């Protein structure tokens, strides 16, 4: 994976959104106040570095401890990369314990310009999306604590994300959706190849949005006729109207096959639009 230059700008002051150096018309509008979505769930955007660290600890627990990803040892027990300092970090907490149980990070167009790319650019050639970048955010590092994967947490995250998009007049979300290489106890790309061949028939975006993986998974050389379900997060994205932008890349650090996905707010089904606008879960 190509390593990008180290950041040359200071972090945003803690009283400002992390995605903005200075307040003004270009600063993303973020509602920092925690909101109780259910009696047991609070959702809010991180305001301080210690809150970002909480998200990074959850990410490490899920990606490294649970999934076996190889992560840089920047800070023991934390998943940290150079994009974190430029992102907004969305947190879902357990209301009783205040523990962070779900998170997303969001890279806004202005911040992507500052850092020089998106994370997705390191895995895919996004040339065909160049005209969309001014209205496009990148979603990444989505994870939910193993004890809270019943749907409420991810729905709370999605509701806050769509509110963020609407508030800032942004219309497109992209990201890499991961498929584990471990299938039935064996590390293989067959499951990912099968999911790709299945989804390309029904959920492939128009050709003008197709992207190319920098390190392709050799999908045509793998068994791709397995009857296997896509991971729950990918199925959730597809229900929200997301499209697949092309064949998967192989991420050797996470040992996953990553599908490039795009979700436009205009494609959000009406039932979800009503659901999120009411702040429900």
Order of alpha helices (4+ residues) and beta strands (2+ residues): beta-beta-alpha-beta-beta-alpha-alpha-beta-beta-alpha-beta-beta-beta-alpha-beta-alpha-beta-beta-beta-alpha
